[in-house]
């Protein structure tokens, strides 16, 4: 989400909200507001910390390696 223009980000955040509610219909309005606030804060932090990084996560999974867990991520660069 953070890689797009502000307009694209708002549209994607709206789509995220709709999808989240579709799969989690019992979510309270307060919880949903907090979830969206967290998403906006994550986007803000990403833009502040890595303004020129245009990679998008296209896949991620948690894998157990020995006694620890790792997150494996695949990304693609946006033009």
N, C-alpha and C positions, 0 to 999 in steps of 0.2 A: 504494500500500500504506500509506503513512504517514498517510493521511487517516482510516483506520478505527480502531476501538477496538483495544486490545492483543490481544483475542481474535481479531478479524477479521484483524489483521496476521499473527498466528501461522498462521492457517488459510491465508491467501494465500501466506505464505512456504513453507508445506508444498506447496501447489499449484505454486508456482514451481519448487521443488526437483524435484517429480515430472515436470513438463513439461520442465525442463532435462535431466533424465536420459533422458527419452523421445527427445529430439532429439539428445542427446550421450551415447550409452550408454557410450562409452569413457572417460568422465570418471572419474578416480581419486577415491577417498574423500577424500584430502587436498585435491585441487583443488576438489571440491564443497564441502568445509568452508570453504575460503577464499572461494569465491564467495558462500556464504550469509553468512559473516562480513562481507564487503564490503557486501552488501545491508542487513544489520542496521545497519552503520555509516552508510550513506547515509540510512537511515530516521531514525536517531538525530540526525544532523546536520540533516536537513530539519526535524524537530520542534523542535530547539533554535533554529535560525535563523529559521524561519517557522512558529511555532506556530499562528497563526490562519489560515494560507493553506490553504483546503480545495479548491483546484483539483487536478484529476486530469488527467494527460496522456492524451489519447485518441488522438493520432496524432503521429508525428514522422518527419521525413525529413531526410537530409543532401542539400543542393543545392550545386552549384558556381556561384558568381557571380563571373565574371571569373576571376581566379587564386586565389580563396579559397573555402573551403567554409563554409557556414552551416547551422545546424540550425533548421528550421522546425517549430514545435510548435503543436498545437491543444489547448486544454484545456477542461474543463467543471467548473463549480463543484458540489461536493457539498453537499447541504443537511444 
